[in-house]
Amino acid sequence: MSERTAASASAGAPGTVPGALLPPTPGQTVGPFFGYALPYARGNELVEAGTPGAVRLHGTVYDGAGAPVPDALIEIWQADPAGAVVGRSGSLLRDGTFTGWGRAETDREGGYWFRTVTPGATEPGRAPFFAVTVFARGLQDRLHTRAYLPDAGAPDDGEPDDGEPDDGEPHAPGPLGAEPLLASLEPGRRATLVTSREPDGSLRFDIRLQGGPDGEEETVFLTYDTAAHGSRVHGDLQGGADA
């Protein structure tokens, strides 16, 4: 918002007092212009078709009336299957290099999808997840959320975890109930951050920008302490989130 004075906005106009402060100009959303320049070929394909362990992450974006949003833009950041946060370029090339980042636009039915790999836990005992960013009509800023795997957690092998993977194996993920962010939420709210496993093995993650007309919970959106966690990617993938 910006403030104007009568002297600058309407100098010499009848009924105004030079120097008087006028009400702030209300903010306005611009766009959406997501269909121009931002989407690019194969932006939603983080891995090639046929890649071992490839999984389809998909869902629908809904507004507060329960209607699909046909012009939203979804981005994901994720660790690789070993839990390593990839820090390399190449997302725009899609030449087989896994960068952990993808962008998808929603279709006319509000649907989106990514072809990627299942992320690993970035720290021992933590639940793996996708960091998700949402751009949509009516939003003056992007929204951040997480999509946790529904089947995180593994049986304890009796060996203490020293923080380093054994023999090149990834960190053992922790159960969802022990994840600090999820544990801080009521069950209904917690469920909005967990993907569901479809019969074909894909992962479904619907996003609700507001609570639905039939009592559906609004997706939990997050803020990040970027000062404490430095870079955007590492802040998203290694904690620092508040609901």
PyMOL commands that set and color helices and strands:
alter all, ss='L'
color gray80, all
select helices_A, chain A and resi 6-9+166-168+176-178+180-183+187-193+226-229+232-237
alter helices_A, ss='H'
color red, helices_A
select strands_A, chain A and resi 54-62+73-77+101-105+111-117+129-135+143-148+196-197+203-204+207-208+223-224+241-242
alter strands_A, ss='S'
color yellow, strands_A
deselect
rebuild
show_as cartoon
